[in-house]
Amino acid sequence: MDEINAGAELVREFDKYEPVKVAFWLKAGDDEYRYLYIASEGIEAGNKTAAYIEVLRLADKIQSPFLDPFRVKLLTAKDPLAEAAAEVNERFAGRMATRFGGRSFGGVSVDDVYIYPSPLPATAP
């Protein structure tokens, strides 16, 4: 849960930089680690470097031992993984996250997927 909470904080902060369409943790069947994916309409090939620099800045600001900024992947909103996560959020609309695994997701064989609700609820004051 610490990793999920730290990821949520990063997503909330990144949303101020570039509006987030969907965010999720995914562990592909052939990966050793889970990665935090952040998808936005504003992320394109031409500005990914600047967006990754923002991820590094925000991770430094958050200072969580549970968040590795090098395990964050930025996607365009049209990426098949982003579209699959957005479809899940639309199908299961609400304020709760969705979790599943052991099947294909956006064309990728996955062990685990944790999709944040959209929009992500604000943290308690």
C-alpha positions as CSV (number, residue, x, y, z in Angstrom):
1,M,0.0,0.0,0.0
2,D,2.9,2.4,0.6
3,E,3.9,2.2,-3.0
4,I,0.3,2.8,-4.2
5,N,-0.1,5.8,-1.9
6,A,3.3,7.3,-3.0
7,G,2.2,6.7,-6.6
8,A,-1.1,8.5,-6.0
9,E,0.7,11.5,-4.5
10,L,3.0,11.6,-7.6
11,V,0.0,11.4,-9.9
12,R,-1.8,14.2,-8.1
13,E,1.2,16.4,-8.4
14,F,1.9,15.5,-12.0
15,D,-1.8,16.3,-12.8
16,K,-1.0,20.0,-11.9
17,Y,1.8,19.9,-14.6
18,E,-0.2,18.0,-17.3
19,P,-3.8,16.7,-16.7
20,V,-3.7,13.0,-16.2
21,K,-6.3,10.9,-18.1
22,V,-5.5,7.6,-16.3
23,A,-2.8,6.2,-14.0
24,F,-2.0,2.7,-13.0
25,W,0.6,0.2,-11.7
26,L,1.3,-2.7,-14.0
27,K,3.5,-5.7,-13.6
28,A,3.9,-7.4,-17.0
29,G,4.4,-11.2,-17.0
30,D,8.0,-10.8,-18.1
31,D,9.0,-7.8,-15.9
32,E,10.7,-8.2,-12.5
33,Y,9.1,-5.0,-11.1
34,R,5.8,-3.1,-11.2
35,Y,5.8,0.2,-13.0
36,L,3.6,3.3,-12.5
37,Y,2.1,4.4,-15.8
38,I,0.8,7.9,-16.2
39,A,-1.2,8.8,-19.4
40,S,-2.1,12.2,-20.5
41,E,-3.5,13.9,-23.6
42,G,-0.6,16.3,-23.4
43,I,2.1,13.8,-23.5
44,E,3.6,13.4,-26.9
45,A,6.9,12.2,-28.3
46,G,8.1,15.7,-28.6
47,N,7.7,16.6,-24.9
48,K,8.3,13.3,-23.1
49,T,11.8,14.4,-22.0
50,A,10.4,17.5,-20.3
51,A,7.6,15.4,-18.7
52,Y,10.2,12.9,-17.3
53,I,12.2,15.7,-15.9
54,E,9.0,16.8,-14.1
55,V,8.6,13.3,-12.7
56,L,12.1,13.4,-11.3
57,R,11.5,16.9,-9.8
58,L,8.2,15.7,-8.2
59,A,9.7,12.5,-6.9
60,D,12.5,14.6,-5.3
61,K,9.8,16.8,-3.8
62,I,7.8,13.9,-2.4
63,Q,10.8,12.1,-1.0
64,S,9.1,8.7,-0.6
65,P,11.3,5.6,-0.2
66,F,8.4,3.7,-1.8
67,L,8.6,5.5,-5.1
68,D,11.3,5.0,-7.7
69,P,11.0,7.7,-10.4
70,F,12.8,5.3,-12.8
71,R,9.9,3.0,-12.5
72,V,7.5,5.6,-13.9
73,K,6.4,5.3,-17.6
74,L,4.6,8.1,-19.3
75,L,2.1,7.4,-22.1
76,T,0.1,9.2,-24.6
77,A,-3.6,9.0,-24.0
78,K,-3.9,6.9,-27.2
79,D,-1.5,4.2,-26.1
80,P,-3.3,0.8,-25.9
81,L,-2.4,0.4,-22.2
82,A,-3.8,3.9,-21.5
83,E,-7.0,3.1,-23.5
84,A,-7.4,-0.2,-21.7
85,A,-7.1,1.5,-18.2
86,A,-9.5,4.3,-19.3
87,E,-12.0,1.6,-20.4
88,V,-11.8,-0.1,-17.1
89,N,-12.4,3.2,-15.3
90,E,-15.4,3.9,-17.5
91,R,-16.9,0.5,-17.0
92,F,-16.4,0.5,-13.2
93,A,-16.9,4.2,-12.6
94,G,-16.6,5.3,-9.0
95,R,-14.2,6.4,-6.4
96,M,-12.6,3.0,-5.9
97,A,-9.5,1.6,-7.6
98,T,-9.7,-1.5,-9.7
99,R,-7.2,-4.4,-9.4
100,F,-6.9,-7.6,-11.5
101,G,-4.2,-9.8,-12.9
102,G,-3.3,-13.0,-14.8
103,R,-4.7,-12.0,-18.1
104,S,-4.1,-9.7,-21.1
105,F,-4.4,-6.0,-20.6
106,G,-3.9,-3.6,-23.5
107,G,-2.3,-6.4,-25.5
108,V,0.2,-7.2,-22.7
109,S,0.2,-10.3,-20.6
110,V,0.1,-9.1,-17.0
111,D,0.5,-10.5,-13.5
112,D,-1.0,-7.5,-11.8
113,V,-2.7,-4.2,-12.6
114,Y,-3.9,-1.6,-10.1
115,I,-5.8,1.2,-11.8
116,Y,-6.4,4.4,-9.8
117,P,-9.9,5.8,-9.9
118,S,-10.3,8.8,-12.2
119,P,-10.3,11.5,-11.1
120,L,-8.0,10.5,-8.2
121,P,-9.5,11.6,-4.9
122,A,-7.7,14.4,-3.1
123,T,-5.8,13.5,0.0
124,A,-7.4,14.2,3.4
125,P,-6.3,17.6,4.8
